[in-house]
């Protein structure tokens, strides 16, 4: 129901825009989040946005470099990633939480998950 795309290989300092398309318009009322995970580590929050897009959250490690946005008409959420660093290398997952009014940062608050897209940043 959530399809992430846009990952790939990029050099340090470069940019990527990953997107997450939902299959059902009800996701337009869901809070959305981007998480990432590397082997041996827990999945961590990267950014989150409420249903209307007027409230966002960013992990300290990506503040000022990443931007989350959404287009409810297209039921798609985006993560624009600039000034990428090798430490950003991970599988990026999008997720949806049916508590759309607030921004959720805990993995357990999310109800649906996409399949993940790999982002590799070379040094």
LOVO-25369 format. One record per residue: residue number from 1; residue in three letters; x, y, z of N, C-alpha, C, CB in turn. Coordinates in nm, 2 decimals. Glycine has a CB too. Layout:
N
- NUM	Ala	X	Y	Z	X	Y	Z	X	Y	Z	X	Y	Z
...
This chain:
123
- 1	Unk	0.08	-0.12	0.00	0.00	0.00	0.00	0.08	0.13	0.00	-0.09	0.00	0.12
- 2	Unk	0.21	0.12	0.04	0.31	0.23	0.04	0.42	0.18	-0.05	0.35	0.27	0.18
- 3	Unk	0.45	0.26	-0.15	0.56	0.23	-0.25	0.66	0.33	-0.24	0.50	0.21	-0.39
- 4	Unk	0.78	0.30	-0.19	0.89	0.39	-0.19	0.98	0.38	-0.31	0.98	0.37	-0.06
- 5	Unk	1.03	0.49	-0.36	1.12	0.49	-0.48	1.21	0.61	-0.47	1.03	0.49	-0.61
- 6	Unk	1.31	0.60	-0.56	1.40	0.72	-0.57	1.54	0.70	-0.51	1.34	0.84	-0.51
- 7	Unk	1.56	0.59	-0.44	1.69	0.56	-0.39	1.80	0.54	-0.50	1.69	0.45	-0.29
- 8	Unk	1.92	0.54	-0.45	2.03	0.51	-0.55	2.16	0.55	-0.49	2.00	0.59	-0.68
- 9	Unk	2.26	0.55	-0.58	2.40	0.58	-0.54	2.43	0.73	-0.58	2.50	0.49	-0.62
- 10	Unk	2.49	0.80	-0.48	2.52	0.94	-0.50	2.65	0.97	-0.43	2.41	1.03	-0.45
- 11	Unk	2.72	1.06	-0.48	2.85	1.10	-0.41	2.82	1.19	-0.29	2.94	1.17	-0.51
- 12	Unk	2.91	1.19	-0.20	2.90	1.28	-0.08	2.88	1.43	-0.13	3.02	1.27	0.02
- 13	Unk	2.79	1.50	-0.07	2.76	1.63	-0.11	2.65	1.65	-0.21	2.88	1.70	-0.16
- 14	Unk	2.61	1.53	-0.26	2.50	1.53	-0.36	2.36	1.53	-0.30	2.52	1.42	-0.45
- 15	Unk	2.26	1.52	-0.39	2.12	1.52	-0.35	2.05	1.40	-0.41	2.06	1.65	-0.39
- 16	Unk	1.94	1.37	-0.34	1.85	1.27	-0.38	1.71	1.31	-0.33	1.88	1.12	-0.34
- 17	Unk	1.61	1.27	-0.41	1.47	1.29	-0.37	1.40	1.16	-0.37	1.40	1.40	-0.46
- 18	Unk	1.36	1.11	-0.25	1.29	0.98	-0.25	1.14	1.01	-0.22	1.34	0.89	-0.13
- 19	Unk	1.06	0.93	-0.28	0.92	0.95	-0.27	0.85	0.82	-0.22	0.86	1.00	-0.40
- 20	Unk	0.73	0.84	-0.17	0.65	0.73	-0.12	0.50	0.75	-0.16	0.66	0.72	0.04
- 21	Unk	0.46	0.67	-0.25	0.32	0.68	-0.31	0.23	0.58	-0.24	0.32	0.65	-0.46
- 22	Unk	0.12	0.63	-0.19	0.02	0.54	-0.13	-0.09	0.50	-0.23	-0.05	0.62	-0.01
- 23	Unk	-0.15	0.39	-0.20	-0.24	0.33	-0.30	-0.39	0.37	-0.27	-0.23	0.18	-0.30
- 24	Unk	-0.41	0.43	-0.15	-0.54	0.45	-0.10	-0.55	0.60	-0.06	-0.59	0.36	0.01
- 25	Unk	-0.65	0.67	-0.10	-0.67	0.81	-0.07	-0.69	0.84	0.08	-0.78	0.87	-0.14
- 26	Unk	-0.72	0.73	0.16	-0.73	0.75	0.30	-0.60	0.79	0.37	-0.79	0.63	0.37
- 27	Unk	-0.49	0.76	0.30	-0.36	0.79	0.35	-0.34	0.94	0.35	-0.25	0.73	0.27
- 28	Unk	-0.42	1.02	0.28	-0.41	1.16	0.28	-0.44	1.22	0.42	-0.51	1.22	0.18
- 29	Unk	-0.51	1.15	0.50	-0.54	1.19	0.64	-0.44	1.13	0.74	-0.68	1.16	0.67
- 30	Unk	-0.34	1.06	0.70	-0.25	0.99	0.79	-0.12	1.08	0.81	-0.21	0.86	0.73
- 31	Unk	-0.07	1.07	0.93	0.07	1.12	0.94	0.17	1.03	0.87	0.10	1.13	1.10
- 32	Unk	0.27	1.09	0.82	0.37	1.01	0.75	0.51	1.03	0.80	0.36	1.05	0.60
- 33	Unk	0.59	0.93	0.79	0.73	0.94	0.83	0.83	0.87	0.74	0.74	0.89	0.97
- 34	Unk	0.95	0.91	0.75	1.06	0.85	0.68	1.15	0.80	0.79	1.13	0.94	0.58
- 35	Unk	1.19	0.67	0.78	1.28	0.61	0.87	1.40	0.55	0.79	1.21	0.50	0.96
- 36	Unk	1.51	0.52	0.86	1.62	0.45	0.79	1.68	0.35	0.88	1.72	0.56	0.75
- 37	Unk	1.74	0.25	0.82	1.80	0.14	0.89	1.93	0.09	0.82	1.70	0.03	0.91
- 38	Unk	2.03	0.07	0.90	2.15	0.00	0.85	2.17	-0.13	0.92	2.28	0.10	0.87
- 39	Unk	2.25	-0.22	0.86	2.26	-0.35	0.92	2.31	-0.35	1.06	2.36	-0.44	0.84
- 40	Unk	2.25	-0.42	1.15	2.28	-0.43	1.29	2.23	-0.32	1.38	2.43	-0.44	1.30
- 41	Unk	2.16	-0.23	1.32	2.11	-0.11	1.40	1.96	-0.11	1.39	2.17	0.02	1.34
- 42	Unk	1.90	-0.04	1.49	1.76	-0.03	1.49	1.71	0.08	1.39	1.71	0.01	1.63
- 43	Unk	1.59	0.06	1.35	1.53	0.16	1.26	1.51	0.29	1.33	1.40	0.11	1.20
- 44	Unk	1.55	0.40	1.27	1.55	0.53	1.33	1.47	0.63	1.25	1.69	0.58	1.36
- 45	Unk	1.40	0.72	1.32	1.33	0.82	1.26	1.42	0.92	1.19	1.24	0.90	1.36
- 46	Unk	1.38	0.96	1.07	1.45	1.06	0.99	1.37	1.19	0.99	1.49	1.02	0.85
- 47	Unk	1.25	1.18	0.95	1.16	1.30	0.94	1.02	1.25	0.94	1.19	1.38	0.81
- 48	Unk	0.93	1.34	0.99	0.79	1.31	0.99	0.70	1.43	0.96	0.75	1.24	1.13
- 49	Unk	0.58	1.41	0.92	0.49	1.52	0.88	0.35	1.48	0.92	0.51	1.55	0.73
- 50	Unk	0.27	1.58	0.96	0.13	1.55	0.99	0.05	1.55	0.87	0.08	1.65	1.10
- 51	Unk	-0.08	1.53	0.88	-0.16	1.50	0.76	-0.17	1.63	0.67	-0.30	1.46	0.80
- 52	Unk	-0.17	1.75	0.73	-0.19	1.87	0.66	-0.06	1.93	0.61	-0.26	1.97	0.74
- 53	Unk	0.05	1.88	0.66	0.18	1.93	0.62	0.23	2.05	0.70	0.18	1.96	0.48
- 54	Unk	0.16	2.10	0.80	0.20	2.22	0.87	0.28	2.19	0.99	0.07	2.30	0.90
- 55	Unk	0.30	2.07	1.02	0.39	2.03	1.13	0.49	1.92	1.09	0.30	1.98	1.25
- 56	Unk	0.61	1.94	1.12	0.71	1.85	1.08	0.81	1.82	1.19	0.79	1.90	0.95
- 57	Unk	0.89	1.71	1.18	0.99	1.68	1.27	1.11	1.63	1.19	0.94	1.57	1.37
- 58	Unk	1.23	1.66	1.24	1.35	1.62	1.18	1.45	1.57	1.29	1.42	1.73	1.10
- 59	Unk	1.51	1.46	1.26	1.62	1.41	1.35	1.73	1.51	1.34	1.67	1.27	1.31
- 60	Unk	1.80	1.53	1.46	1.91	1.62	1.46	2.01	1.60	1.35	1.98	1.62	1.60
- 61	Unk	2.04	1.48	1.32	2.14	1.44	1.22	2.11	1.49	1.08	2.16	1.30	1.22
- 62	Unk	1.98	1.53	1.05	1.95	1.57	0.92	1.89	1.71	0.91	1.84	1.47	0.86
- 63	Unk	1.87	1.77	1.02	1.82	1.91	1.02	1.90	2.00	0.93	1.81	1.96	1.17
- 64	Unk	1.83	2.08	0.85	1.90	2.17	0.76	1.95	2.11	0.63	2.02	2.23	0.83
- 65	Unk	1.94	1.98	0.62	1.98	1.91	0.50	1.87	1.84	0.43	2.09	1.81	0.53
- 66	Unk	1.77	1.78	0.51	1.66	1.71	0.45	1.53	1.79	0.47	1.65	1.57	0.52
- 67	Unk	1.44	1.77	0.38	1.31	1.83	0.38	1.20	1.73	0.35	1.30	1.95	0.29
- 68	Unk	1.11	1.72	0.44	0.99	1.63	0.41	0.87	1.71	0.37	0.95	1.54	0.54
- 69	Unk	0.80	1.66	0.27	0.68	1.73	0.22	0.58	1.63	0.17	0.72	1.83	0.11
- 70	Unk	0.46	1.68	0.15	0.36	1.58	0.10	0.27	1.65	0.00	0.28	1.52	0.21
- 71	Unk	0.21	1.58	-0.09	0.11	1.62	-0.18	-0.01	1.53	-0.17	0.16	1.62	-0.33
- 72	Unk	-0.11	1.57	-0.09	-0.22	1.49	-0.06	-0.31	1.46	-0.19	-0.31	1.55	0.04
- 73	Unk	-0.30	1.55	-0.28	-0.38	1.52	-0.41	-0.32	1.40	-0.48	-0.37	1.64	-0.50
- 74	Unk	-0.19	1.38	-0.47	-0.12	1.27	-0.53	-0.09	1.16	-0.43	0.01	1.31	-0.59
- 75	Unk	-0.14	1.18	-0.30	-0.11	1.08	-0.19	0.03	1.03	-0.19	-0.21	0.96	-0.20
- 76	Unk	0.12	1.13	-0.20	0.26	1.10	-0.21	0.34	1.19	-0.11	0.32	1.13	-0.35
- 77	Unk	0.44	1.13	-0.04	0.53	1.20	0.05	0.67	1.20	-0.01	0.52	1.14	0.19
- 78	Unk	0.74	1.31	0.01	0.87	1.32	-0.04	0.97	1.35	0.07	0.87	1.43	-0.15
- 79	Unk	1.09	1.31	0.04	1.21	1.34	0.13	1.32	1.39	0.04	1.25	1.22	0.22
- 80	Unk	1.34	1.52	0.04	1.45	1.58	-0.03	1.57	1.58	0.05	1.41	1.73	-0.08
- 81	Unk	1.68	1.52	0.00	1.80	1.50	0.08	1.91	1.57	0.01	1.83	1.35	0.10
- 82	Unk	1.96	1.67	0.08	2.08	1.75	0.02	2.20	1.73	0.11	2.04	1.90	0.02
- 83	Unk	2.31	1.77	0.06	2.44	1.76	0.13	2.46	1.62	0.19	2.45	1.87	0.24
- 84	Unk	2.43	1.52	0.11	2.44	1.39	0.17	2.58	1.35	0.21	2.39	1.29	0.06
- 85	Unk	2.58	1.27	0.32	2.70	1.22	0.38	2.71	1.07	0.38	2.72	1.28	0.52
- 86	Unk	2.83	1.01	0.38	2.83	0.87	0.38	2.75	0.81	0.50	2.98	0.82	0.39
- 87	Unk	2.74	0.88	0.61	2.66	0.83	0.72	2.51	0.82	0.69	2.69	0.92	0.84
- 88	Unk	2.47	0.88	0.58	2.33	0.88	0.55	2.30	0.75	0.47	2.29	0.99	0.46
- 89	Unk	2.40	0.67	0.44	2.37	0.54	0.37	2.29	0.45	0.45	2.51	0.47	0.34
- 90	Unk	2.18	0.40	0.40	2.08	0.32	0.47	1.97	0.28	0.37	2.03	0.39	0.59
- 91	Unk	1.89	0.19	0.42	1.76	0.16	0.36	1.66	0.26	0.42	1.72	0.01	0.37
- 92	Unk	1.59	0.33	0.33	1.49	0.43	0.38	1.35	0.37	0.36	1.51	0.57	0.30
- 93	Unk	1.28	0.38	0.47	1.14	0.33	0.47	1.04	0.45	0.50	1.12	0.22	0.58
- 94	Unk	0.93	0.44	0.42	0.82	0.54	0.46	0.72	0.46	0.54	0.76	0.60	0.33
- 95	Unk	0.64	0.53	0.62	0.55	0.47	0.70	0.43	0.57	0.72	0.61	0.43	0.84
- 96	Unk	0.31	0.51	0.76	0.19	0.59	0.78	0.13	0.56	0.91	0.09	0.56	0.66
- 97	Unk	0.09	0.67	0.98	0.02	0.65	1.11	-0.12	0.71	1.10	0.11	0.73	1.22
- 98	Unk	-0.22	0.64	1.15	-0.35	0.69	1.14	-0.39	0.80	1.24	-0.45	0.58	1.15
- 99	Unk	-0.29	0.84	1.32	-0.31	0.96	1.41	-0.25	1.08	1.33	-0.24	0.94	1.55
- 100	Unk	-0.33	1.12	1.23	-0.28	1.22	1.14	-0.26	1.36	1.19	-0.36	1.22	1.02
- 101	Unk	-0.32	1.39	1.30	-0.32	1.53	1.35	-0.18	1.57	1.40	-0.42	1.56	1.45
- 102	Unk	-0.11	1.47	1.46	0.02	1.49	1.52	0.13	1.43	1.44	0.02	1.45	1.66
- 103	Unk	0.25	1.47	1.47	0.37	1.42	1.41	0.42	1.30	1.51	0.48	1.53	1.39
- 104	Unk	0.43	1.19	1.45	0.47	1.07	1.53	0.62	1.04	1.50	0.39	0.95	1.50
- 105	Unk	0.70	1.01	1.60	0.84	0.98	1.58	0.88	0.84	1.63	0.92	1.09	1.66
- 106	Unk	0.79	0.77	1.69	0.82	0.63	1.73	0.78	0.53	1.63	0.76	0.60	1.87
- 107	Unk	0.86	0.43	1.60	0.82	0.33	1.50	0.69	0.26	1.54	0.93	0.23	1.49
- 108	Unk	0.67	0.24	1.67	0.55	0.17	1.71	0.42	0.24	1.69	0.56	0.14	1.86
- 109	Unk	0.43	0.37	1.66	0.31	0.45	1.63	0.26	0.44	1.49	0.33	0.60	1.67
- 110	Unk	0.34	0.38	1.41	0.31	0.37	1.26	0.24	0.24	1.23	0.44	0.39	1.18
- 111	Unk	0.14	0.25	1.14	0.05	0.13	1.12	0.09	0.06	0.98	-0.09	0.18	1.11
- 112	Unk	0.15	0.13	0.89	0.18	0.08	0.76	0.32	0.12	0.72	0.07	0.13	0.65
- 113	Unk	0.39	0.02	0.65	0.52	0.05	0.61	0.54	0.01	0.47	0.62	-0.04	0.70
- 114	Unk	0.63	0.09	0.40	0.67	0.06	0.27	0.78	-0.04	0.27	0.71	0.19	0.19
- 115	Unk	0.82	-0.08	0.15	0.92	-0.18	0.13	1.07	-0.14	0.15	0.91	-0.25	0.00
- 116	Unk	1.09	-0.01	0.15	1.23	0.04	0.16	1.29	0.07	0.03	1.31	-0.06	0.24
- 117	Unk	1.38	0.17	0.03	1.46	0.20	-0.09	1.60	0.23	-0.04	1.40	0.32	-0.17
- 118	Unk	1.70	0.18	-0.11	1.84	0.19	-0.06	1.90	0.32	-0.11	1.92	0.07	-0.11
- 119	Unk	1.96	0.39	-0.02	2.04	0.51	-0.05	2.18	0.48	-0.01	1.98	0.64	0.02
- 120	Unk	2.27	0.50	-0.11	2.41	0.48	-0.08	2.49	0.60	-0.12	2.47	0.36	-0.17
- 121	Unk	2.56	0.65	-0.02	2.64	0.78	-0.04	2.79	0.74	-0.03	2.60	0.88	0.07
- 122	Unk	2.86	0.76	-0.14	3.00	0.73	-0.15	3.08	0.85	-0.11	3.04	0.68	-0.29
- 123	Unk	3.20	0.82	-0.05	3.28	0.93	0.00	3.38	0.97	-0.11	3.36	0.88	0.12
